[in-house]
Amino acid sequence: MAEGYEVVMPDFFEDRLSKFFLAESRNHFNAMFQLNGKATMNTLGLFRINCTFG
């Protein structure tokens, strides 16, 4: 499955998607585990905006 994804997806988009999802999810879960409600909601909001308009 991963090999098929690499064949179909251009490298430019593959790199951007990986960086976006890894960075945002890491930030979100880090804030959530630290019980930082404001940072958790901020990262979730950024993720939603980027998925909608990005």
Buried (B, 14 or more C-beta within 10 A) or exposed (E): EEEEEEEEEEEEEEEEEEEBEEEBEEBBEEBBEEEEEEBBEBBBEBBEEEEEEE
